[in-house]
Amino acid sequence: MKLDTNRNKRFMLTIDGSDLQKGLRPVERVGRNSGYMVSCSGAVGRDNLLWALDSLSSIDTSVITDAFPYPQAFIFINHIIVCGETEIFELVDGSLVSKISGLTVGSTWDAVDFRDYIYMSNSNVVVVRSPVTQQYSINTDLPKASAICNYKGQVIVGSPDVGV
């Protein structure tokens, strides 16, 4: 692999494939001369290969007129969701599509992603995305939360049903 480190100067660095074979070091304690790479910039690991990052484009959020801290963007495995204060949008083919509106105002949104199932809350309302119907709906059975995380497949909720 050859890397042109400066386009103005003609400097080429050749990296032997065996130098890349071990990949990134698994923990920071592994020393620099162990055969592992120590950092990766401009690429991600996919399918045990190193790929260049896809170019990012900006999302037109002009439909969300709420004041700071909105819009909020969530980049999930299969979906990109952008939230306003009382409305949730999904990025579909490069455009924001409203999925549910008229929601109760609360604190900022927090969400957890299980591929096509999404659970989100703003402390005053819970919204879920059904993996079967792809519809967003208010759910009164799940606890309202100010913080949500996925810990090894289990949903952990902060401040359940406290509200703001």
HELIX and SHEET records of a PDB file:
HELIX    1   1 GLY A   17  LEU A   20  1                                   4    
SHEET    1   A 2 LYS A   2  ASP A   4  0                                        
SHEET    2   A 2 MET A  12  THR A  14 -1                                        
SHEET    1   B 2 ALA A  43  ARG A  46  0                                        
SHEET    2   B 2 LEU A  49  ALA A  52 -1                                        
SHEET    1   C 4 GLN A  72  ILE A  75  0                                        
SHEET    2   C 4 ILE A  80  CYS A  83 -1                                        
SHEET    3   C 4 ILE A  88  VAL A  92 -1                                        
SHEET    4   C 4 SER A  95  ILE A 100 -1                                        
SHEET    1   D 4 ASP A 110  PHE A 114  0                                        
SHEET    2   D 4 TYR A 117  SER A 121 -1                                        
SHEET    3   D 4 VAL A 126  ARG A 129 -1                                        
SHEET    4   D 4 TYR A 136  ILE A 138 -1                                        
SHEET    1   E 2 ALA A 147  TYR A 151  0                                        
SHEET    2   E 2 GLN A 154  GLY A 158 -1                                        
END                                                                             
